[in-house]
Structure formats: C-alpha cells, structure tokens
C-alpha cells in the first residue's frame, strides 16, 4: 500500500548576500547606470586596442628580430619617451588619468630600464619590448577599472524581493527553518522540529531543499528541484530521504512567506519511494529580521 509521506523537513536556504549595518544602497538613476555602462564599453575598447597593439608589435619582433621597424610601433597614446599621440587628447579624462598614472609607475619604470639595459646594443628591439611591457601593464590597469565598474553596478542593483526570504521562520505547528545562500545556491534547513516532523525520520539541521534559485517575473520567489521528503520513523526507519521534489518559496511580505512542497509518498512495508506525491502548503512568519543588501 502507499503511505503518504509526512511533511518534508525544512532545510536552511543558504542565500549569498552581503550583510550591511547601513542598509541597502539606493538604486541608480537610468542616467547614472548609462554612464557606468558607457565607461565600461570604453574600457573594453581600450583593452582590445592594447591587445591588438601587443600582437602587432610581437609579430614585428618575430619577423625582424634584429631590426624591427621603429615606424611600426603601435600607438599607445603616450610612449615611454614622453611623446603623446593626438589620440591621447581625445580620450575621456579617466583614460588620460590612467595613462598619467602609468607613466609614474616606479615598478614599471624599473622594468623598462632593465629591458633597455638588456638590449642596449639594439635600441629598436628595446623600444618594442618596452612598449609591449607598457601595454601589458595598461591592460591590467584597464581591467582593474572595469572590475570596479562591474562591482559598482552590482552594488547599485536594486534588492530583489526574494531576498526578503533570508532569515529564520516559524510555522504554526512549531517547525522552524532558516533560509540562506552559499556558493551552491539558495538552501533551506530545519532549525527546530514541530508537528508531524517530530515523528519523521529527520533531525534539526536536515534540509527542506537545496540549490534553490530566484524565479518568477516579479522576482519574489525561490524555486528548488531538490526538495526533501522524509518517511515516518515507525514506518521505515532505514529509508533514506527523497530529494527530488519541487519546492517554491513565495515572499508574501517582509515577515511572511508561503512554502509549497511536493511531499513524496512511499510504499510500506517495502519501504521504497514511489513516483506519487501530494502538494503541501505551509505558511511561515519571520522569527527575526535579517538585514541584507544585494
């Protein structure tokens, strides 16, 4: 016969988030976001240009290892000798500031001096190698700026409604869960058992679901296809949990969530899981407020 599975254990939803005592950051205006994205595009274009320059200069050294043509040195906007290409003055101020910083980089200057000394008998080769070194350093600087822009956009991204599900929750039968996020996604586990869970083969710390992800058009839900179901101890004490159910968490308000689960059934006395399940809905209220930012 088929014996209905008791409510699955609630596991902690682990949600990757940043804790901030100052609250969430304000959402950027469309103009601010557009400006950041435009800067990122310029940075990418400069990275691509420097990569092309390195490729051209490297090819020239390979083709003419003893006498590379000085006229084929790719434009860097500003050379190690201090010359500034007209294109330099057409660049945004933040690009010109990076180049100014590059020209005063003492570590790079020392590396360039060493390259010049090592190739003192062939100034043309030395200049090529120095400009390649400078382009490589400039690319690293551009990428660092790009990363800052990406972080800025990420920080300024408005909070998604599903993040209000982070924290500790309690349902009327006494079961308590915690929801959080880690590198494996959103997780949920029981921190306290209550109701029929007290008779199920589960313990505090066992999972309600694992590997959840934000879902729904308005972003107020979390969905997992690794929902856990647990048999009753008296029925099948050796039956392992079923962990392929669907669980959906819906944020109803800052202090209320609804958890819909697929509670799978199992055969007794064979103690085998079936492909049958019953839909179960539980309502939880917040135990304590978890302050999060995007």
C-alpha angles and dihedrals in degrees: 000000000000117000117198115244117242119238111299119249116266112240126197115268105223110209123187106232143141119248113221127174089202097063129237125328121251119261112254120243117251088253093054093048091048091052092052092047091049090052090050090053092052090049091051091049091051091049090052091048093051091048089054090048092053091049092051094047092045090051092050091052090050093049095044108020094168103036114022114180109256089208089064094062104125117241113262095176087244127033129212087254090063099256113142120208116227087244088066091071091052093059123100116265093254091057092048089048090054091051091049089051090048092054090057096044102126095197091053091045090054091049091049091050090051091050091050091050093049091051099035094132092057112042093178092058090045092053092050093050092046092052090048089052090050093049091050091051091046091053090054090051092049092050091050089054091047090053090052090053092049090051090048092054091046092050092048095048108116119252114268114231092236090068089072085074090072113109141040124324139185133202126205095259089061102257115138129198138185124215122203143141134237137165090293095057134257116343137185129197139168118262092176133017125225142164115004090351088077088068096042126096094258140102138206107284095036119129131263088184142334139208095027123173135201112262146164127073095269094044098236098120140076120204130193131181090197100074115156128228123190130202124228113267092230092053105044115359092174099045112113119226121273109238108180101083126120118247125185124190116198122194106223095173140334089283104030134064134174119218118200116190141179103232105200122215128224137204122250137233089012089056096216127140116246129208090248124102140170124223114243129189125197129180120214133192124206118263096193134359115254111205111218140164129198 
